[in-house]
Amino acid sequence: MMKILLSSDLHGSIKAYRNFKRICINEKVNIGIIAGDLTTFSYNSFEDEFKIKNILDNIGVPILFIMGNDDEHEWGDSRNVYNINQKHYDYNGYRFIGYQYTNPFIGGIFEKK
């Protein structure tokens, strides 16, 4: 049996990311997924990315993500953290595929018609 922890809209909350990490470890999940809005419009979105990836990389399991309408730039992969937008990630015979989409009336750099 595979255990997956799915979350979204953490909006840059370090406390929320630490809780995500704690649950992943305590519940011995196999894979974590964050479905958008990793941050919220901030003064330094690159610094936010660094801080958050530092937490997620140290969980010890793959963390898959897509960006959301409140994210200011596209993140790349790091040690255990993978951007699956328009890509796939294979894990133990399962394929995870990501597609980030923001409705046109919502706004943001990932808006699509």
Biopython code that builds the backbone (N, CA, C, O; Angstrom):
import numpy as np
from Bio.PDB.StructureBuilder import StructureBuilder

atoms = [
    (1, "MET", "N", (0.832, -1.176, 0.000)),
    (1, "MET", "CA", (0.000, 0.000, 0.000)),
    (1, "MET", "C", (0.883, 1.249, 0.000)),
    (1, "MET", "O", (1.861, 1.336, 0.743)),
    (2, "MET", "N", (0.522, 2.204, -0.840)),
    (2, "MET", "CA", (1.274, 3.447, -0.900)),
    (2, "MET", "C", (0.519, 4.530, -0.131)),
    (2, "MET", "O", (-0.700, 4.661, -0.236)),
    (3, "LYS", "N", (1.285, 5.302, 0.646)),
    (3, "LYS", "CA", (0.715, 6.437, 1.373)),
    (3, "LYS", "C", (1.140, 7.727, 0.697)),
    (3, "LYS", "O", (2.323, 7.948, 0.437)),
    (4, "ILE", "N", (0.150, 8.587, 0.412)),
    (4, "ILE", "CA", (0.395, 9.870, -0.235)),
    (4, "ILE", "C", (-0.156, 10.962, 0.659)),
    (4, "ILE", "O", (-1.275, 10.853, 1.159)),
    (5, "LEU", "N", (0.615, 12.006, 0.862)),
    (5, "LEU", "CA", (0.114, 13.198, 1.545)),
    (5, "LEU", "C", (-0.058, 14.277, 0.495)),
    (5, "LEU", "O", (0.905, 14.661, -0.168)),
    (6, "LEU", "N", (-1.289, 14.773, 0.338)),
    (6, "LEU", "CA", (-1.608, 15.798, -0.637)),
    (6, "LEU", "C", (-2.020, 17.069, 0.086)),
    (6, "LEU", "O", (-2.820, 17.034, 1.021)),
    (7, "SER", "N", (-1.471, 18.183, -0.353)),
    (7, "SER", "CA", (-1.832, 19.475, 0.218)),
    (7, "SER", "C", (-1.797, 20.520, -0.887)),
    (7, "SER", "O", (-1.270, 20.274, -1.972)),
    (8, "SER", "N", (-2.354, 21.668, -0.604)),
    (8, "SER", "CA", (-2.259, 22.801, -1.515)),
    (8, "SER", "C", (-2.423, 24.077, -0.720)),
    (8, "SER", "O", (-2.792, 24.046, 0.454)),
    (9, "ASP", "N", (-2.149, 25.192, -1.359)),
    (9, "ASP", "CA", (-2.390, 26.515, -0.784)),
    (9, "ASP", "C", (-1.706, 26.721, 0.566)),
    (9, "ASP", "O", (-2.320, 27.223, 1.508)),
    (10, "LEU", "N", (-0.448, 26.337, 0.655)),
    (10, "LEU", "CA", (0.304, 26.575, 1.897)),
    (10, "LEU", "C", (0.779, 28.021, 1.984)),
    (10, "LEU", "O", (1.161, 28.486, 3.058)),
    (11, "HIS", "N", (0.758, 28.721, 0.880)),
    (11, "HIS", "CA", (1.011, 30.164, 0.811)),
    (11, "HIS", "C", (2.229, 30.637, 1.602)),
    (11, "HIS", "O", (2.184, 31.678, 2.258)),
    (12, "GLY", "N", (3.305, 29.875, 1.536)),
    (12, "GLY", "CA", (4.565, 30.306, 2.117)),
    (12, "GLY", "C", (4.646, 30.200, 3.625)),
    (12, "GLY", "O", (5.624, 30.664, 4.211)),
    (13, "SER", "N", (3.670, 29.615, 4.271)),
    (13, "SER", "CA", (3.674, 29.490, 5.728)),
    (13, "SER", "C", (4.720, 28.460, 6.155)),
    (13, "SER", "O", (4.557, 27.266, 5.907)),
    (14, "ILE", "N", (5.780, 28.920, 6.789)),
    (14, "ILE", "CA", (6.827, 28.012, 7.255)),
    (14, "ILE", "C", (6.237, 27.006, 8.238)),
    (14, "ILE", "O", (6.607, 25.832, 8.224)),
    (15, "LYS", "N", (5.330, 27.456, 9.081)),
    (15, "LYS", "CA", (4.666, 26.550, 10.027)),
    (15, "LYS", "C", (3.922, 25.446, 9.273)),
    (15, "LYS", "O", (3.998, 24.279, 9.658)),
    (16, "ALA", "N", (3.207, 25.800, 8.211)),
    (16, "ALA", "CA", (2.479, 24.803, 7.428)),
    (16, "ALA", "C", (3.436, 23.815, 6.770)),
    (16, "ALA", "O", (3.160, 22.616, 6.741)),
    (17, "TYR", "N", (4.556, 24.301, 6.243)),
    (17, "TYR", "CA", (5.533, 23.402, 5.623)),
    (17, "TYR", "C", (6.177, 22.486, 6.653)),
    (17, "TYR", "O", (6.435, 21.316, 6.370)),
    (18, "ARG", "N", (6.436, 23.006, 7.834)),
    (18, "ARG", "CA", (6.988, 22.147, 8.901)),
    (18, "ARG", "C", (5.970, 21.089, 9.320)),
    (18, "ARG", "O", (6.346, 19.954, 9.613)),
    (19, "ASN", "N", (4.687, 21.447, 9.351)),
    (19, "ASN", "CA", (3.647, 20.465, 9.656)),
    (19, "ASN", "C", (3.553, 19.413, 8.554)),
    (19, "ASN", "O", (3.392, 18.225, 8.835)),
    (20, "PHE", "N", (3.653, 19.853, 7.300)),
    (20, "PHE", "CA", (3.665, 18.919, 6.163)),
    (20, "PHE", "C", (4.811, 17.925, 6.334)),
    (20, "PHE", "O", (4.629, 16.719, 6.167)),
    (21, "LYS", "N", (5.981, 18.436, 6.666)),
    (21, "LYS", "CA", (7.159, 17.584, 6.880)),
    (21, "LYS", "C", (6.921, 16.613, 8.034)),
    (21, "LYS", "O", (7.196, 15.420, 7.907)),
    (22, "ARG", "N", (6.414, 17.114, 9.152)),
    (22, "ARG", "CA", (6.165, 16.282, 10.328)),
    (22, "ARG", "C", (5.195, 15.144, 9.997)),
    (22, "ARG", "O", (5.423, 13.998, 10.382)),
    (23, "ILE", "N", (4.126, 15.463, 9.291)),
    (23, "ILE", "CA", (3.141, 14.437, 8.938)),
    (23, "ILE", "C", (3.756, 13.413, 7.991)),
    (23, "ILE", "O", (3.543, 12.211, 8.154)),
    (24, "CYS", "N", (4.517, 13.879, 7.003)),
    (24, "CYS", "CA", (5.177, 12.944, 6.081)),
    (24, "CYS", "C", (6.038, 11.948, 6.845)),
    (24, "CYS", "O", (6.006, 10.749, 6.565)),
    (25, "ILE", "N", (6.801, 12.440, 7.802)),
    (25, "ILE", "CA", (7.715, 11.574, 8.556)),
    (25, "ILE", "C", (6.941, 10.684, 9.522)),
    (25, "ILE", "O", (7.149, 9.471, 9.547)),
    (26, "ASN", "N", (6.055, 11.271, 10.312)),
    (26, "ASN", "CA", (5.324, 10.500, 11.326)),
    (26, "ASN", "C", (4.423, 9.434, 10.716)),
    (26, "ASN", "O", (4.295, 8.338, 11.261)),
    (27, "GLU", "N", (3.806, 9.749, 9.601)),
    (27, "GLU", "CA", (2.890, 8.800, 8.954)),
    (27, "GLU", "C", (3.594, 7.909, 7.942)),
    (27, "GLU", "O", (2.963, 7.069, 7.299)),
    (28, "LYS", "N", (4.911, 8.096, 7.801)),
    (28, "LYS", "CA", (5.721, 7.289, 6.882)),
    (28, "LYS", "C", (5.124, 7.250, 5.471)),
    (28, "LYS", "O", (4.929, 6.186, 4.884)),
    (29, "VAL", "N", (4.841, 8.457, 4.946)),
    (29, "VAL", "CA", (4.293, 8.527, 3.592)),
    (29, "VAL", "C", (5.382, 8.178, 2.588)),
    (29, "VAL", "O", (6.574, 8.327, 2.859)),
    (30, "ASN", "N", (4.949, 7.711, 1.429)),
    (30, "ASN", "CA", (5.884, 7.368, 0.370)),
    (30, "ASN", "C", (6.170, 8.543, -0.551)),
    (30, "ASN", "O", (7.249, 8.651, -1.133)),
    (31, "ILE", "N", (5.178, 9.422, -0.672)),
    (31, "ILE", "CA", (5.330, 10.547, -1.581)),
    (31, "ILE", "C", (4.425, 11.691, -1.111)),
    (31, "ILE", "O", (3.327, 11.462, -0.604)),
    (32, "GLY", "N", (4.905, 12.914, -1.287)),
    (32, "GLY", "CA", (4.104, 14.089, -0.945)),
    (32, "GLY", "C", (3.798, 14.889, -2.198)),
    (32, "GLY", "O", (4.596, 14.926, -3.136)),
    (33, "ILE", "N", (2.634, 15.530, -2.207)),
    (33, "ILE", "CA", (2.226, 16.338, -3.355)),
    (33, "ILE", "C", (1.706, 17.672, -2.841)),
    (33, "ILE", "O", (0.912, 17.722, -1.902)),
    (34, "ILE", "N", (2.163, 18.753, -3.467)),
    (34, "ILE", "CA", (1.650, 20.089, -3.153)),
    (34, "ILE", "C", (1.106, 20.675, -4.451)),
    (34, "ILE", "O", (1.839, 20.888, -5.417)),
    (35, "ALA", "N", (-0.194, 20.927, -4.444)),
    (35, "ALA", "CA", (-0.911, 21.297, -5.670)),
    (35, "ALA", "C", (-1.156, 22.797, -5.760)),
    (35, "ALA", "O", (-2.304, 23.243, -5.773)),
    (36, "GLY", "N", (-0.097, 23.563, -5.821)),
    (36, "GLY", "CA", (-0.214, 24.984, -6.103)),
    (36, "GLY", "C", (-0.240, 25.907, -4.904)),
    (36, "GLY", "O", (-0.459, 25.491, -3.766)),
    (37, "ASP", "N", (-0.008, 27.184, -5.202)),
    (37, "ASP", "CA", (0.084, 28.250, -4.209)),
    (37, "ASP", "C", (1.075, 27.893, -3.106)),
    (37, "ASP", "O", (0.750, 27.889, -1.919)),
    (38, "LEU", "N", (2.291, 27.595, -3.546)),
    (38, "LEU", "CA", (3.370, 27.294, -2.619)),
    (38, "LEU", "C", (3.728, 28.534, -1.812)),
    (38, "LEU", "O", (4.126, 28.434, -0.651)),
    (39, "THR", "N", (3.588, 29.686, -2.422)),
    (39, "THR", "CA", (3.874, 30.957, -1.744)),
    (39, "THR", "C", (2.708, 31.909, -2.000)),
    (39, "THR", "O", (1.722, 31.561, -2.649)),
    (40, "THR", "N", (2.852, 33.087, -1.482)),
    (40, "THR", "CA", (1.926, 34.179, -1.763)),
    (40, "THR", "C", (2.800, 35.348, -2.160)),
    (40, "THR", "O", (3.953, 35.441, -1.736)),
    (41, "PHE", "N", (2.269, 36.219, -2.953)),
    (41, "PHE", "CA", (3.049, 37.364, -3.440)),
    (41, "PHE", "C", (3.906, 37.913, -2.299)),
    (41, "PHE", "O", (3.379, 38.391, -1.294)),
    (42, "SER", "N", (5.222, 37.842, -2.460)),
    (42, "SER", "CA", (6.118, 38.221, -1.372)),
    (42, "SER", "C", (7.163, 39.207, -1.871)),
    (42, "SER", "O", (7.263, 39.493, -3.065)),
    (43, "TYR", "N", (7.926, 39.711, -0.932)),
    (43, "TYR", "CA", (8.991, 40.650, -1.274)),
    (43, "TYR", "C", (10.169, 39.953, -1.941)),
    (43, "TYR", "O", (10.870, 40.551, -2.758)),
    (44, "ASN", "N", (10.385, 38.687, -1.592)),
    (44, "ASN", "CA", (11.508, 37.961, -2.168)),
    (44, "ASN", "C", (11.098, 36.512, -2.415)),
    (44, "ASN", "O", (11.351, 35.647, -1.576)),
    (45, "SER", "N", (10.474, 36.243, -3.544)),
    (45, "SER", "CA", (9.954, 34.909, -3.823)),
    (45, "SER", "C", (11.083, 33.887, -3.992)),
    (45, "SER", "O", (10.867, 32.700, -3.750)),
    (46, "PHE", "N", (12.278, 34.317, -4.401)),
    (46, "PHE", "CA", (13.400, 33.391, -4.538)),
    (46, "PHE", "C", (13.909, 32.952, -3.166)),
    (46, "PHE", "O", (14.308, 31.801, -2.990)),
    (47, "GLU", "N", (13.897, 33.860, -2.203)),
    (47, "GLU", "CA", (14.278, 33.502, -0.835)),
    (47, "GLU", "C", (13.246, 32.543, -0.241)),
    (47, "GLU", "O", (13.608, 31.588, 0.447)),
    (48, "ASP", "N", (11.965, 32.794, -0.504)),
    (48, "ASP", "CA", (10.907, 31.893, -0.040)),
    (48, "ASP", "C", (11.118, 30.494, -0.614)),
    (48, "ASP", "O", (11.008, 29.499, 0.102)),
    (49, "GLU", "N", (11.420, 30.424, -1.903)),
    (49, "GLU", "CA", (11.661, 29.131, -2.543)),
    (49, "GLU", "C", (12.801, 28.392, -1.843)),
    (49, "GLU", "O", (12.687, 27.198, -1.569)),
    (50, "PHE", "N", (13.894, 29.089, -1.554)),
    (50, "PHE", "CA", (15.051, 28.483, -0.889)),
    (50, "PHE", "C", (14.658, 27.935, 0.485)),
    (50, "PHE", "O", (14.992, 26.796, 0.814)),
    (51, "LYS", "N", (13.958, 28.730, 1.283)),
    (51, "LYS", "CA", (13.554, 28.305, 2.629)),
    (51, "LYS", "C", (12.639, 27.088, 2.579)),
    (51, "LYS", "O", (12.806, 26.135, 3.340)),
    (52, "ILE", "N", (11.676, 27.136, 1.677)),
    (52, "ILE", "CA", (10.701, 26.049, 1.590)),
    (52, "ILE", "C", (11.355, 24.772, 1.078)),
    (52, "ILE", "O", (11.106, 23.693, 1.616)),
    (53, "LYS", "N", (12.179, 24.879, 0.056)),
    (53, "LYS", "CA", (12.857, 23.694, -0.467)),
    (53, "LYS", "C", (13.788, 23.091, 0.580)),
    (53, "LYS", "O", (13.966, 21.874, 0.615)),
    (54, "ASN", "N", (14.378, 23.915, 1.427)),
    (54, "ASN", "CA", (15.238, 23.405, 2.484)),
    (54, "ASN", "C", (14.440, 22.503, 3.428)),
    (54, "ASN", "O", (14.953, 21.483, 3.888)),
    (55, "ILE", "N", (13.202, 22.868, 3.714)),
    (55, "ILE", "CA", (12.337, 22.034, 4.548)),
    (55, "ILE", "C", (11.942, 20.765, 3.791)),
    (55, "ILE", "O", (12.060, 19.664, 4.329)),
    (56, "LEU", "N", (11.480, 20.908, 2.568)),
    (56, "LEU", "CA", (10.963, 19.769, 1.807)),
    (56, "LEU", "C", (12.051, 18.777, 1.413)),
    (56, "LEU", "O", (11.815, 17.568, 1.420)),
    (57, "ASP", "N", (13.236, 19.269, 1.071)),
    (57, "ASP", "CA", (14.324, 18.377, 0.660)),
    (57, "ASP", "C", (14.736, 17.436, 1.782)),
    (57, "ASP", "O", (15.236, 16.342, 1.523)),
    (58, "ASN", "N", (14.532, 17.851, 3.014)),
    (58, "ASN", "CA", (14.976, 17.062, 4.160)),
    (58, "ASN", "C", (13.918, 16.087, 4.671)),
    (58, "ASN", "O", (14.103, 15.486, 5.729)),
    (59, "ILE", "N", (12.823, 15.920, 3.951)),
    (59, "ILE", "CA", (11.799, 14.966, 4.362)),
    (59, "ILE", "C", (12.249, 13.533, 4.073)),
    (59, "ILE", "O", (11.932, 12.611, 4.824)),
    (60, "GLY", "N", (12.988, 13.358, 2.979)),
    (60, "GLY", "CA", (13.507, 12.033, 2.663)),
    (60, "GLY", "C", (12.640, 11.216, 1.725)),
    (60, "GLY", "O", (12.953, 10.059, 1.444)),
    (61, "VAL", "N", (11.548, 11.806, 1.233)),
    (61, "VAL", "CA", (10.710, 11.149, 0.233)),
    (61, "VAL", "C", (10.501, 12.142, -0.906)),
    (61, "VAL", "O", (10.682, 13.343, -0.707)),
    (62, "PRO", "N", (10.125, 11.671, -2.092)),
    (62, "PRO", "CA", (9.867, 12.611, -3.184)),
    (62, "PRO", "C", (8.680, 13.520, -2.861)),
    (62, "PRO", "O", (7.651, 13.070, -2.356)),
    (63, "ILE", "N", (8.845, 14.799, -3.162)),
    (63, "ILE", "CA", (7.777, 15.779, -3.028)),
    (63, "ILE", "C", (7.530, 16.336, -4.425)),
    (63, "ILE", "O", (8.428, 16.915, -5.036)),
    (64, "LEU", "N", (6.315, 16.160, -4.928)),
    (64, "LEU", "CA", (5.935, 16.626, -6.254)),
    (64, "LEU", "C", (5.104, 17.883, -6.097)),
    (64, "LEU", "O", (4.350, 18.017, -5.133)),
    (65, "PHE", "N", (5.239, 18.811, -7.044)),
    (65, "PHE", "CA", (4.466, 20.038, -6.942)),
    (65, "PHE", "C", (4.168, 20.627, -8.307)),
    (65, "PHE", "O", (4.827, 20.323, -9.301)),
    (66, "ILE", "N", (3.150, 21.485, -8.324)),
    (66, "ILE", "CA", (2.887, 22.400, -9.426)),
    (66, "ILE", "C", (2.700, 23.783, -8.815)),
    (66, "ILE", "O", (2.385, 23.903, -7.631)),
    (67, "MET", "N", (2.892, 24.820, -9.615)),
    (67, "MET", "CA", (2.751, 26.185, -9.145)),
    (67, "MET", "C", (1.270, 26.582, -9.195)),
    (67, "MET", "O", (0.472, 25.952, -9.890)),
    (68, "GLY", "N", (0.917, 27.634, -8.449)),
    (68, "GLY", "CA", (-0.453, 28.129, -8.435)),
    (68, "GLY", "C", (-0.522, 29.594, -8.829)),
    (68, "GLY", "O", (0.493, 30.202, -9.169)),
    (69, "ASN", "N", (-1.711, 30.152, -8.784)),
    (69, "ASN", "CA", (-1.889, 31.532, -9.242)),
    (69, "ASN", "C", (-1.220, 32.559, -8.332)),
    (69, "ASN", "O", (-0.962, 33.677, -8.778)),
    (70, "ASP", "N", (-0.935, 32.230, -7.092)),
    (70, "ASP", "CA", (-0.260, 33.171, -6.195)),
    (70, "ASP", "C", (1.265, 33.043, -6.215)),
    (70, "ASP", "O", (1.952, 33.778, -5.506)),
    (71, "ASP", "N", (1.794, 32.134, -7.006)),
    (71, "ASP", "CA", (3.244, 31.954, -7.103)),
    (71, "ASP", "C", (3.802, 32.874, -8.178)),
    (71, "ASP", "O", (3.207, 33.038, -9.243)),
    (72, "GLU", "N", (4.953, 33.471, -7.885)),
    (72, "GLU", "CA", (5.494, 34.523, -8.753)),
    (72, "GLU", "C", (6.473, 34.051, -9.808)),
    (72, "GLU", "O", (6.708, 34.761, -10.786)),
    (73, "HIS", "N", (7.046, 32.883, -9.638)),
    (73, "HIS", "CA", (7.940, 32.348, -10.658)),
    (73, "HIS", "C", (7.926, 30.829, -10.598)),
    (73, "HIS", "O", (7.542, 30.234, -9.591)),
    (74, "GLU", "N", (8.350, 30.217, -11.685)),
    (74, "GLU", "CA", (8.372, 28.762, -11.805)),
    (74, "GLU", "C", (9.577, 28.208, -11.062)),
    (74, "GLU", "O", (10.707, 28.625, -11.316)),
    (75, "TRP", "N", (9.350, 27.278, -10.154)),
    (75, "TRP", "CA", (10.441, 26.641, -9.429)),
    (75, "TRP", "C", (11.003, 25.479, -10.239)),
    (75, "TRP", "O", (10.287, 24.816, -10.990)),
    (76, "GLY", "N", (12.284, 25.254, -10.070)),
    (76, "GLY", "CA", (12.916, 24.076, -10.644)),
    (76, "GLY", "C", (12.966, 22.956, -9.620)),
    (76, "GLY", "O", (12.470, 23.095, -8.502)),
    (77, "ASP", "N", (13.564, 21.862, -10.010)),
    (77, "ASP", "CA", (13.712, 20.716, -9.123)),
    (77, "ASP", "C", (14.867, 20.950, -8.161)),
    (77, "ASP", "O", (15.753, 21.766, -8.415)),
    (78, "SER", "N", (14.840, 20.228, -7.062)),
    (78, "SER", "CA", (15.984, 20.180, -6.152)),
    (78, "SER", "C", (16.183, 18.724, -5.741)),
    (78, "SER", "O", (15.700, 17.823, -6.428)),
    (79, "ARG", "N", (16.865, 18.481, -4.664)),
    (79, "ARG", "CA", (17.269, 17.115, -4.311)),
    (79, "ARG", "C", (16.101, 16.123, -4.288)),
    (79, "ARG", "O", (16.163, 15.095, -4.963)),
    (80, "ASN", "N", (15.044, 16.410, -3.530)),
    (80, "ASN", "CA", (13.888, 15.504, -3.430)),
    (80, "ASN", "C", (12.582, 16.178, -3.830)),
    (80, "ASN", "O", (11.506, 15.628, -3.595)),
    (81, "VAL", "N", (12.663, 17.358, -4.429)),
    (81, "VAL", "CA", (11.484, 18.155, -4.746)),
    (81, "VAL", "C", (11.417, 18.323, -6.265)),
    (81, "VAL", "O", (12.372, 18.785, -6.888)),
    (82, "TYR", "N", (10.258, 17.937, -6.865)),
    (82, "TYR", "CA", (10.165, 17.876, -8.312)),
    (82, "TYR", "C", (8.949, 18.634, -8.843)),
    (82, "TYR", "O", (7.815, 18.401, -8.422)),
    (83, "ASN", "N", (9.214, 19.536, -9.767)),
    (83, "ASN", "CA", (8.159, 20.253, -10.470)),
    (83, "ASN", "C", (7.642, 19.333, -11.566)),
    (83, "ASN", "O", (8.386, 18.983, -12.482)),
    (84, "ILE", "N", (6.366, 18.933, -11.481)),
    (84, "ILE", "CA", (5.839, 17.974, -12.462)),
    (84, "ILE", "C", (4.926, 18.633, -13.493)),
    (84, "ILE", "O", (4.171, 17.944, -14.179)),
    (85, "ASN", "N", (4.985, 19.953, -13.608)),
    (85, "ASN", "CA", (4.161, 20.616, -14.613)),
    (85, "ASN", "C", (4.526, 20.134, -16.013)),
    (85, "ASN", "O", (5.663, 20.288, -16.458)),
    (86, "GLN", "N", (3.546, 19.548, -16.700)),
    (86, "GLN", "CA", (3.694, 19.032, -18.053)),
    (86, "GLN", "C", (4.810, 18.005, -18.164)),
    (86, "GLN", "O", (5.430, 17.845, -19.216)),
    (87, "LYS", "N", (5.050, 17.319, -17.065)),
    (87, "LYS", "CA", (6.031, 16.232, -17.001)),
    (87, "LYS", "C", (5.411, 15.106, -16.185)),
    (87, "LYS", "O", (4.337, 15.255, -15.602)),
    (88, "HIS", "N", (6.097, 13.999, -16.158)),
    (88, "HIS", "CA", (5.627, 12.911, -15.300)),
    (88, "HIS", "C", (6.739, 12.495, -14.348)),
    (88, "HIS", "O", (7.923, 12.740, -14.582)),
    (89, "TYR", "N", (6.314, 11.862, -13.278)),
    (89, "TYR", "CA", (7.221, 11.304, -12.288)),
    (89, "TYR", "C", (6.733, 9.897, -11.989)),
    (89, "TYR", "O", (5.590, 9.709, -11.572)),
    (90, "ASP", "N", (7.588, 8.914, -12.198)),
    (90, "ASP", "CA", (7.234, 7.522, -11.952)),
    (90, "ASP", "C", (7.729, 7.094, -10.579)),
    (90, "ASP", "O", (8.867, 7.366, -10.194)),
    (91, "TYR", "N", (6.849, 6.420, -9.854)),
    (91, "TYR", "CA", (7.190, 5.964, -8.510)),
    (91, "TYR", "C", (6.499, 4.628, -8.255)),
    (91, "TYR", "O", (5.271, 4.555, -8.223)),
    (92, "ASN", "N", (7.279, 3.588, -8.077)),
    (92, "ASN", "CA", (6.777, 2.249, -7.740)),
    (92, "ASN", "C", (5.606, 1.805, -8.619)),
    (92, "ASN", "O", (4.602, 1.302, -8.114)),
    (93, "GLY", "N", (5.736, 1.989, -9.913)),
    (93, "GLY", "CA", (4.712, 1.545, -10.835)),
    (93, "GLY", "C", (3.558, 2.522, -11.033)),
    (93, "GLY", "O", (2.632, 2.231, -11.790)),
    (94, "TYR", "N", (3.595, 3.672, -10.369)),
    (94, "TYR", "CA", (2.570, 4.705, -10.525)),
    (94, "TYR", "C", (3.176, 5.883, -11.275)),
    (94, "TYR", "O", (4.350, 6.208, -11.099)),
    (95, "ARG", "N", (2.375, 6.510, -12.103)),
    (95, "ARG", "CA", (2.821, 7.680, -12.846)),
    (95, "ARG", "C", (2.009, 8.886, -12.390)),
    (95, "ARG", "O", (0.779, 8.871, -12.424)),
    (96, "PHE", "N", (2.714, 9.929, -11.962)),
    (96, "PHE", "CA", (2.102, 11.184, -11.547)),
    (96, "PHE", "C", (2.380, 12.213, -12.641)),
    (96, "PHE", "O", (3.522, 12.372, -13.072)),
    (97, "ILE", "N", (1.342, 12.906, -13.087)),
    (97, "ILE", "CA", (1.461, 13.891, -14.158)),
    (97, "ILE", "C", (0.873, 15.205, -13.670)),
    (97, "ILE", "O", (-0.207, 15.226, -13.079)),
    (98, "GLY", "N", (1.580, 16.295, -13.915)),
    (98, "GLY", "CA", (1.110, 17.595, -13.460)),
    (98, "GLY", "C", (0.736, 18.519, -14.605)),
    (98, "GLY", "O", (1.319, 18.470, -15.689)),
    (99, "TYR", "N", (-0.248, 19.360, -14.336)),
    (99, "TYR", "CA", (-0.627, 20.386, -15.302)),
    (99, "TYR", "C", (-1.130, 21.589, -14.514)),
    (99, "TYR", "O", (-2.226, 21.561, -13.955)),
    (100, "GLN", "N", (-0.327, 22.636, -14.473)),
    (100, "GLN", "CA", (-0.768, 23.817, -13.728)),
    (100, "GLN", "C", (-1.649, 24.681, -14.603)),
    (100, "GLN", "O", (-1.377, 24.891, -15.785)),
    (101, "TYR", "N", (-2.704, 25.172, -13.997)),
    (101, "TYR", "CA", (-3.709, 25.921, -14.734)),
    (101, "TYR", "C", (-4.347, 26.933, -13.793)),
    (101, "TYR", "O", (-4.716, 26.598, -12.667)),
    (102, "THR", "N", (-4.471, 28.148, -14.250)),
    (102, "THR", "CA", (-5.193, 29.175, -13.514)),
    (102, "THR", "C", (-6.253, 29.743, -14.438)),
    (102, "THR", "O", (-5.962, 30.116, -15.575)),
    (103, "ASN", "N", (-7.476, 29.808, -13.951)),
    (103, "ASN", "CA", (-8.566, 30.377, -14.743)),
    (103, "ASN", "C", (-8.233, 31.795, -15.184)),
    (103, "ASN", "O", (-7.568, 32.524, -14.448)),
    (104, "PRO", "N", (-8.675, 32.200, -16.358)),
    (104, "PRO", "CA", (-8.356, 33.541, -16.871)),
    (104, "PRO", "C", (-8.815, 34.681, -15.971)),
    (104, "PRO", "O", (-8.181, 35.736, -15.964)),
    (105, "PHE", "N", (-9.865, 34.512, -15.231)),
    (105, "PHE", "CA", (-10.350, 35.605, -14.391)),
    (105, "PHE", "C", (-9.645, 35.675, -13.041)),
    (105, "PHE", "O", (-9.888, 36.607, -12.274)),
    (106, "ILE", "N", (-8.787, 34.721, -12.737)),
    (106, "ILE", "CA", (-8.072, 34.689, -11.452)),
    (106, "ILE", "C", (-6.798, 35.536, -11.531)),
    (106, "ILE", "O", (-6.499, 36.293, -10.608)),
    (107, "GLY", "N", (-6.063, 35.412, -12.608)),
    (107, "GLY", "CA", (-4.812, 36.147, -12.778)),
    (107, "GLY", "C", (-3.600, 35.323, -12.371)),
    (107, "GLY", "O", (-3.725, 34.183, -11.925)),
    (108, "GLY", "N", (-2.439, 35.915, -12.531)),
    (108, "GLY", "CA", (-1.188, 35.238, -12.213)),
    (108, "GLY", "C", (-0.478, 34.822, -13.476)),
    (108, "GLY", "O", (-1.061, 34.794, -14.560)),
    (109, "ILE", "N", (0.813, 34.493, -13.319)),
    (109, "ILE", "CA", (1.633, 34.181, -14.484)),
    (109, "ILE", "C", (1.321, 32.821, -15.097)),
    (109, "ILE", "O", (1.772, 32.535, -16.206)),
    (110, "PHE", "N", (0.559, 31.973, -14.402)),
    (110, "PHE", "CA", (0.236, 30.652, -14.925)),
    (110, "PHE", "C", (-1.183, 30.592, -15.495)),
    (110, "PHE", "O", (-1.730, 29.509, -15.702)),
    (111, "GLU", "N", (-1.767, 31.753, -15.744)),
    (111, "GLU", "CA", (-3.116, 31.824, -16.290)),
    (111, "GLU", "C", (-3.145, 31.265, -17.702)),
    (111, "GLU", "O", (-2.251, 31.529, -18.506)),
    (112, "LYS", "N", (-4.184, 30.490, -17.997)),
    (112, "LYS", "CA", (-4.377, 29.944, -19.341)),
    (112, "LYS", "C", (-5.807, 30.194, -19.781)),
    (112, "LYS", "O", (-6.712, 30.280, -18.950)),
    (113, "LYS", "N", (-6.011, 30.308, -21.068)),
    (113, "LYS", "CA", (-7.361, 30.472, -21.612)),
    (113, "LYS", "C", (-8.091, 29.150, -21.601)),
    (113, "LYS", "O", (-9.246, 29.079, -22.021)),
]
sb = StructureBuilder()
sb.init_structure("model")
sb.init_model(0)
sb.init_chain("A")
sb.init_seg("    ")
for serial, (resi, resn, name, xyz) in enumerate(atoms, 1):
    if name == "N":
        sb.init_residue(resn, " ", resi, " ")
    sb.init_atom(name, np.array(xyz, "f"), 0.0, 1.0, " ", f" {name:<3s}", serial, name[0])
structure = sb.get_structure()
